Amino acid sequence: MGEISIEERHVPRTGDHYIAAMPRNRDDLDAATQAFLVASRALVGVAARSLAGVDDVTLPQYRALVVLQRPVPVTVGDLAATLDIHRSTATRLCDRLERKGLVRRRAGASEDRRETSVTLTAKGRRLVDRVTEHRVRDLHMIASWMSPADRQRAIAGLTAFAVAAGELPGVDRFGWADYVGDAPTTS
């Protein structure tokens, strides 16, 4: 069964169609929650489609691979904390990723010799790059279907949402800037 591209799925319509179906009080917390829920489904769909052509890698495994792109050493404990999972779950996740040839573990690589360092292999890095490129293409296509005014409102709204969710613009909490196209800042 062939994959249907995002272009084939798109039914052009304006945001007005959805806005008309929303409750009248646009400042309402319930209306905002519903809009976030709908947008999150769309974004999860983009994320899932970007992994559709990847053999045997789940979304949680992909999240771990993205965390491992950090330019600093990452331990199994760091991975567990970042993904908000139990350390034993992170160990099993690393077991599966290592069997697939996507990560490499090295015991005693950190200052604490009990810690196990985890790094991406070249194969793992290529997979993350390929999935990210697919995701960027899909997001670019979706943004192109929006009017310039809607794109500007989306930028403002999504930036405000990211800040409220703790994803501060310009703050690279995970050390990913070198890997997502942002130039490192120098002081």
ZATORLO-394198 format. One record per residue: residue number from 1; z, y, x of N, C-alpha, C in turn. Coordinates in Angstrom, 1 decimal, decimal comma, m for minus. Atoms other than C-alpha are relative to their C-alpha. Layout:
% residues N
  nr    n.w    n.v    n.u   ca.w   ca.v   ca.u    c.w    c.v    c.u
 NUM      Z      Y      X      Z      Y      X      Z      Y      X
...
//
This chain:
% residues 187
  nr    n.w    n.v    n.u   ca.w   ca.v   ca.u    c.w    c.v    c.u
   1    0,0   m1,2    0,9    0,0    0,0    0,0    0,0    1,2    0,9
   2    0,1   m1,2   m0,8   m1,1    3,3    1,6    0,9    1,1   m0,4
   3   m0,9   m1,1    0,2    1,1    6,2    2,0   m0,8    1,2   m0,6
   4    0,6   m1,2    0,6    0,3    9,2   m0,2    0,5    1,2    0,8
   5   m0,4   m1,1   m0,8    0,3   12,4    1,8    0,6    1,1   m0,9
   6   m0,7   m1,0    0,7    2,3   15,4    0,8   m1,1    0,9   m0,7
   7    1,1   m0,8    0,6   m1,0   17,3    0,1   m0,4   m0,6   m1,3
   8    0,5    0,6    1,2   m2,0   14,7   m2,5    1,1    0,0   m1,1
   9   m1,0    0,0    1,0    1,4   14,8   m4,2    0,2    1,4   m0,7
  10   m0,3   m1,4    0,4    1,5   18,6   m4,6   m0,8    0,4   m1,3
  11    0,6   m0,6    1,2    0,8   20,1   m8,0    0,3    1,4    0,0
  12   m0,3   m1,4   m0,1    0,4   23,8   m7,5    0,6    0,6   m1,3
  13   m0,6   m0,8    1,1    2,7   25,9   m9,7    0,8    1,1    0,6
  14   m0,9   m1,1   m0,5    4,7   29,0   m9,3    1,4   m0,3   m0,2
  15   m1,4    0,2    0,2    8,4   29,2   m9,0    0,4    0,5   m1,3
  16   m0,3   m0,5    1,3    8,3   31,0  m12,3    0,3   m1,2   m1,0
  17   m0,2    1,1    0,9    8,0   27,6  m14,1    1,4   m0,5    0,1
  18   m1,3    0,5   m0,2   11,3   26,5  m12,6    1,0    1,0   m0,4
  19   m0,9   m1,0    0,3   13,0   29,8  m12,9    0,2    0,2   m1,5
  20   m0,1   m0,1    1,5   12,2   29,9  m16,7    0,9   m1,1   m0,5
  21   m0,8    1,1    0,5   14,0   26,6  m17,1    1,5    0,1    0,4
  22   m1,4   m0,1   m0,5   17,2   27,8  m15,3    0,8    0,8   m1,0
  23   m0,8   m0,8    0,9   20,1   29,3  m17,2   m0,2    1,5    0,2
  24    0,3   m1,4   m0,1   19,8   33,0  m17,9    0,9    0,8    1,0
  25   m0,8   m0,7   m0,9   22,8   34,1  m15,9   m0,2   m0,5    1,4
  26    0,5    0,5   m1,3   21,2   33,8  m12,4    1,2    0,1    1,0
  27   m1,1   m0,1   m0,9   24,6   34,7  m10,8    1,0   m1,2   m0,2
  28   m0,9    1,1    0,4   26,2   31,6  m12,3    0,1   m1,0    1,1
  29   m0,3    1,0   m1,0   27,8   29,2   m9,9   m0,7   m1,4   m0,3
  30    0,6    1,3    0,4   26,5   26,2  m11,9   m1,5    0,0    0,2
  31    1,5   m0,1   m0,2   22,9   27,5  m11,8   m0,3   m0,1    1,5
  32    0,2    0,0   m1,4   23,2   28,0   m8,0    0,1   m1,5    0,5
  33   m0,3    1,3   m0,4   24,6   24,5   m7,6   m1,2   m0,9   m0,4
  34    1,2    0,8    0,5   21,7   23,0   m9,7   m1,2    0,3    0,9
  35    1,2   m0,3   m0,9   19,1   24,9   m7,6    0,2   m0,6    1,3
  36   m0,2    0,7   m1,3   20,7   23,6   m4,4   m0,3   m1,5   m0,1
  37    0,2    1,4    0,2   20,7   20,1   m5,8   m1,5   m0,3    0,0
  38    1,5    0,2    0,0   16,9   20,3   m6,6   m0,6    0,2    1,3
  39    0,6   m0,3   m1,3   16,1   21,9   m3,3    0,4   m1,1    1,0
  40   m0,4    1,1   m1,0   18,2   19,2   m1,4   m0,8   m1,2   m0,3
  41    0,9    1,2    0,3   16,2   16,5   m3,2   m1,3    0,1    0,7
  42    1,3   m0,3   m0,6   13,0   18,1   m2,0    0,1   m0,2    1,5
  43   m0,1    0,1   m1,5   14,3   18,3    1,6    0,3   m1,4    0,4
  44   m0,2    1,4   m0,4   15,6   14,8    1,6   m1,3   m0,8   m0,2
  45    1,3    0,7    0,2   12,1   13,7    0,3   m0,8    0,3    1,3
  46    0,8   m0,4   m1,2   10,5   15,6    3,3    0,6   m0,9    1,2
  47   m0,6    0,8   m1,1   13,0   13,8    5,7   m0,4   m1,4   m0,2
  48    0,3    1,4    0,1   12,4   10,4    4,2   m1,5   m0,3    0,2
  49    1,4    0,2   m0,3    8,6   10,8    4,3   m0,3    0,1    1,5
  50    0,2   m0,1   m1,4    8,8   11,8    7,9    0,3   m1,2    0,8
  51   m0,4    1,2   m0,6   10,4    8,5    8,6   m0,8   m1,2   m0,5
  52    0,7    1,0    0,7    8,1    6,5    6,4   m0,9   m0,9    0,9
  53    0,9    0,7   m0,9    5,7    5,5    9,2    0,7   m0,6    1,2
  54   m0,8    0,4   m1,1    8,5    4,7   11,6    0,6   m1,4   m0,3
  55   m0,4    1,4    0,2    9,2    1,0   12,0    1,5   m0,1    0,1
  56   m1,3    0,4   m0,1   12,7    0,0   11,1    1,0    1,0    0,6
  57   m1,0   m1,0   m0,4   14,6    3,3   11,7    0,4    0,6   m1,3
  58   m0,6   m0,6    1,2   16,9    4,5    9,0    0,3    1,4    0,2
  59   m0,4   m1,4   m0,1   17,8    8,1    8,2    1,3    0,2    0,8
  60   m1,2   m0,1   m0,9   21,4    7,6    9,7   m0,3   m0,3    1,4
  61    0,4    0,3   m1,4   19,8    6,1   12,8   m0,7    1,2    0,6
  62    0,8   m1,1   m0,5   17,4    9,0   13,1    1,0    1,2    0,3
  63   m0,9   m1,1   m0,2   20,3   11,5   12,7    0,7   m0,2    1,3
  64   m0,6    0,3   m1,2   22,0    9,8   15,6   m0,9    0,3    1,2
  65    1,0   m0,3   m1,0   18,8   10,1   17,7   m0,1    1,5    0,3
  66    0,0   m1,5   m0,1   18,7   13,8   17,0    1,2    0,5    0,7
  67   m1,2   m0,4   m0,7   22,3   14,2   18,1   m0,1   m0,3    1,5
  68    0,1    0,4   m1,4   21,5   12,4   21,3   m1,0    0,8    0,8
  69    0,9   m0,9   m0,7   18,9   15,0   22,2    0,7    1,1    0,7
  70   m0,8   m1,0   m0,7   21,7   17,2   23,4   m0,2    0,0    1,5
  71    0,2   m0,1   m1,4   21,2   18,4   26,9    1,3   m0,3    0,9
  72   m1,2    0,3   m0,6   24,8   17,4   27,7    0,3   m1,5   m0,3
  73   m0,3    1,4    0,3   26,2   13,9   28,0    0,7   m0,2   m1,4
  74   m0,5    0,3    1,3   27,1   12,3   24,6    0,7   m1,3    0,1
  75   m0,7    1,3    0,0   29,7    9,6   24,3   m0,1   m0,6   m1,4
  76    0,0    0,7    1,4   30,0    7,1   21,4    1,0    0,8   m0,8
  77   m0,9   m0,8    0,7   33,1    9,1   20,4   m0,5    1,3   m0,5
  78    0,7   m1,3    0,4   31,1   12,4   20,4   m0,9   m0,3   m1,2
  79    1,0    0,4    1,0   28,4   10,7   18,3    0,8   m0,2   m1,4
  80   m0,7    0,3    1,2   31,0    9,4   15,8    0,6    1,3   m0,6
  81   m0,5   m1,3    0,5   32,6   12,9   15,5   m1,1    0,8   m0,6
  82    1,1   m0,9    0,5   29,3   14,7   15,1   m0,6   m0,5   m1,3
  83    0,6    0,6    1,2   28,0   12,3   12,4    1,1   m0,3   m1,0
  84   m1,1    0,2    0,9   31,5   12,1   10,8    0,1   m1,4   m0,5
  85   m0,1    1,5    0,3   31,6    8,3   11,0    1,1   m0,5    0,9
  86   m1,0    0,7   m0,8   34,2    5,9   12,3   m0,6   m0,4    1,4
  87    0,5    0,4   m1,3   34,0    5,1   16,0   m0,7   m1,4    0,1
  88    0,6    1,4    0,0   33,3    1,4   15,3   m1,3    0,0   m0,6
  89    1,3   m0,1    0,7   30,5    2,4   13,0   m1,0    0,6    1,0
  90    0,9   m0,5   m1,0   29,0    4,5   15,8   m0,4   m1,0    1,1
  91    0,3    1,0   m1,0   29,3    1,6   18,2   m1,0   m1,0   m0,6
  92    1,0    0,9    0,6   27,4   m0,7   15,8   m1,3    0,7   m0,2
  93    1,3   m0,8    0,1   24,8    2,1   15,2   m0,7    0,0    1,4
  94    0,6    0,0   m1,3   24,3    2,3   19,0   m0,5   m1,4    0,4
  95    0,5    1,3   m0,3   24,0   m1,5   19,2   m1,4   m0,2   m0,6
  96    1,3    0,2    0,6   21,1   m1,5   16,8   m1,0    0,9    0,7
  97    1,0   m0,9   m0,7   19,4    1,5   18,5   m0,3   m0,5    1,4
  98    0,3    0,5   m1,4   19,8   m0,1   21,9   m0,9   m1,2   m0,1
  99    0,8    1,2    0,2   18,3   m3,4   20,6   m1,5    0,4   m0,2
 100    1,3   m0,5    0,3   15,3   m1,3   19,4   m0,6    0,7    1,2
 101    0,5   m0,7   m1,2   14,9    0,3   22,9    0,0    1,5   m0,1
 102    0,0   m1,5    0,2   15,7    3,8   21,6    1,1    0,7    0,7
 103   m1,1   m0,6   m0,7   19,0    4,4   23,4    0,4   m0,9    1,2
 104   m0,6    0,7   m1,1   20,7    3,4   26,6    1,5    0,4    0,1
 105   m1,5   m0,3   m0,2   24,5    3,1   27,1    0,4   m0,3    1,4
 106   m0,5    0,1   m1,4   26,3    3,5   30,3    1,5    0,1    0,0
 107   m1,4    0,0    0,0   30,0    2,6   30,5    0,5    0,8    1,2
 108   m0,6   m0,7   m1,1   32,2    4,9   32,6   m0,8    1,2    0,5
 109    0,8   m1,0   m0,5   29,6    7,6   32,9    0,6    1,4   m0,2
 110   m0,7   m1,3    0,2   31,9   10,4   31,7    1,2    0,1    0,9
 111   m1,3   m0,1   m0,8   35,1   11,7   33,4    1,0   m1,1   m0,4
 112   m0,8    1,0    0,5   37,0    9,3   31,3   m0,7   m1,3    0,1
 113    0,7    1,2   m0,3   35,9    5,9   32,6    0,0   m1,0   m1,2
 114    0,0    0,8    1,2   36,8    4,3   29,3   m1,1    0,3   m1,0
 115    1,0   m0,5    0,9   34,1    6,3   27,5   m1,4   m0,6    0,4
 116    1,4    0,5   m0,2   30,5    5,0   27,1   m0,9    1,2   m0,4
 117    1,0   m1,1    0,2   27,7    7,6   27,5   m1,2   m0,6   m0,7
 118    1,2    0,5    0,6   24,7    7,2   25,3   m1,1    1,0    0,2
 119    1,1   m0,9   m0,1   21,3    8,7   26,0   m1,3   m0,6   m0,6
 120    1,3    0,5    0,5   17,8    8,5   24,5   m0,8   m0,6    1,1
 121    1,0    0,5   m0,9   15,2    6,4   26,2   m1,2    0,9   m0,2
 122    1,2   m0,7    0,2   11,7    7,8   26,6   m0,6   m0,4   m1,4
 123    0,4    0,4    1,3   10,8    5,7   23,5    0,7    0,7   m1,1
 124   m0,8   m0,7    1,0   13,6    7,3   21,5   m0,4    1,4   m0,1
 125    0,4   m1,4    0,0   12,6   10,8   22,6   m1,3    0,2   m0,7
 126    1,3   m0,1    0,6    9,0   10,2   21,6    0,1   m0,2   m1,5
 127   m0,1    0,2    1,4   10,1    8,9   18,2    0,6    1,3   m0,7
 128   m0,6   m1,2    0,6   12,3   12,0   17,5   m1,1    1,1    0,0
 129    1,0   m1,1    0,0    9,4   14,3   18,6   m1,1   m0,3   m1,1
 130    1,0    0,4    1,0    6,9   12,4   16,3    0,5    0,3   m1,4
 131   m0,6   m0,2    1,3    9,2   12,5   13,3    0,2    1,5   m0,3
 132   m0,2   m1,4    0,2   10,0   16,2   13,9   m1,3    0,7   m0,2
 133    1,4   m0,6    0,2    6,3   17,1   14,2   m0,4   m0,2   m1,5
 134    0,4    0,3    1,4    5,7   15,3   10,8    0,8    0,9   m0,9
 135   m0,9   m0,9    0,9    8,6   17,2    9,2   m0,4    1,4    0,0
 136    0,5   m1,4   m0,1    7,4   20,5   10,5   m1,3    0,2   m0,7
 137    1,3   m0,1    0,7    3,9   19,9    9,2    0,2    0,0   m1,5
 138   m0,3    0,0    1,5    5,3   19,0    5,7    0,6    1,3   m0,4
 139   m0,7   m1,2    0,4    7,6   22,0    5,6   m1,0    1,2    0,1
 140    1,0   m1,1   m0,1    4,8   24,3    6,8   m1,0    0,0   m1,2
 141    0,9    0,2    1,2    2,5   22,9    4,0    0,7    0,5   m1,2
 142   m0,7   m0,5    1,2    5,2   23,5    1,4    0,1    1,5    0,0
 143   m0,1   m1,4   m0,1    5,8   27,0    2,6   m1,3    0,7   m0,3
 144    1,3   m0,6    0,2    2,1   27,7    2,5   m0,3    0,1   m1,5
 145    0,2    0,0    1,5    2,2   26,9   m1,3    0,8    1,1   m0,7
 146   m0,8   m1,1    0,5    4,7   29,7   m1,8   m0,7    1,3    0,2
 147    0,5   m1,3   m0,3    3,8   33,3   m2,2    0,8    0,7    1,1
 148   m0,8   m0,6   m1,0    4,8   35,6    0,6    1,3    0,5   m0,5
 149   m1,3   m0,5    0,5    7,5   37,2   m1,6    1,0   m1,2   m0,2
 150   m0,9    1,2    0,2    8,9   33,7   m2,5    0,4   m0,5    1,4
 151   m0,4    0,4   m1,3    8,9   32,8    1,2    1,1    0,9    0,6
 152   m1,1   m0,9   m0,4   10,9   35,9    2,0    1,3   m0,2   m0,7
 153   m1,3    0,3    0,7   13,4   35,1   m0,7    0,6   m1,3    0,4
 154   m0,5    1,3   m0,5   13,6   31,5    0,5    0,7    0,2    1,4
 155   m0,6   m0,2   m1,4   14,3   32,7    4,1    1,4    0,6   m0,2
 156   m1,3   m0,7    0,2   17,1   35,0    2,8    1,0   m1,0   m0,6
 157   m0,9    0,9    0,7   18,5   32,4    0,4    0,4   m1,2    0,9
 158   m0,3    1,1   m0,8   18,3   29,5    2,8    0,9    0,3    1,2
 159   m0,8   m0,5   m1,1   19,8   31,5    5,6    1,5    0,2   m0,5
 160   m1,3   m0,2    0,6   22,7   32,5    3,4    0,7   m1,3   m0,3
 161   m0,5    1,3    0,2   23,1   28,9    2,4    0,5   m0,7    1,3
 162   m0,3    0,6   m1,3   23,1   27,7    6,0    1,3    0,6    0,6
 163   m1,2   m0,7   m0,5   25,8   30,3    6,9    1,2   m0,5   m0,8
 164   m1,1    0,5    0,9   27,9   29,2    3,9    0,4   m1,4    0,4
 165   m0,2    1,4   m0,3   27,5   25,6    5,0    0,5   m0,2    1,5
 166   m0,5    0,1   m1,4   28,6   26,4    8,6   m1,1   m0,1    1,0
 167    1,1    0,1   m1,0   25,2   26,3   10,2   m0,4    1,5    0,3
 168    0,2   m1,5   m0,3   25,2   29,8   11,8   m1,3    0,2    0,7
 169    1,2   m0,3   m0,7   21,9   31,3   12,7    0,2    0,4    1,4
 170   m0,2   m0,5   m1,3   21,5   31,7   16,4    1,1   m0,7    0,8
 171   m1,1    0,8   m0,7   24,5   29,4   17,2   m0,4   m1,4    0,1
 172    0,5    1,3   m0,3   23,4   26,2   18,8    1,3   m0,9    0,2
 173   m1,3    0,8   m0,1   26,6   24,1   18,1   m0,2   m1,3    0,7
 174    0,3    1,3   m0,5   24,9   20,9   19,2   m0,8   m0,1    1,2
 175    0,8    0,0   m1,2   22,9   22,0   22,2   m1,4   m0,4   m0,2
 176    1,3    0,5    0,3   19,6   21,4   20,5   m1,1    1,0    0,3
 177    1,0   m1,0    0,0   17,9   24,7   21,1   m1,2   m0,3    0,9
 178    1,1    0,3   m0,9   15,8   23,5   24,1   m0,9   m1,0   m0,7
 179    0,8    1,1    0,6   14,5   20,7   21,8   m0,6    0,3   m1,3
 180    0,6   m0,3    1,3   13,6   22,5   18,6   m0,8    1,3    0,1
 181    1,0   m1,1   m0,1   11,4   25,3   20,0    0,7    1,3    0,2
 182   m0,7   m1,3   m0,3   14,1   28,0   20,5    0,1    0,2    1,5
 183   m0,2   m0,3   m1,4   14,1   29,7   23,8    1,5    0,2    0,3
 184   m1,4   m0,2   m0,3   17,5   29,6   25,5    0,3    1,5    0,2
 185   m0,4   m1,4   m0,2   19,3   32,9   25,5    0,7    0,2    1,3
 186   m0,7   m0,3   m1,3   20,4   34,5   28,7    0,8    1,3   m0,1
 187   m0,8   m1,2    0,1   23,1   37,1   29,1    0,0    0,8    1,2
//
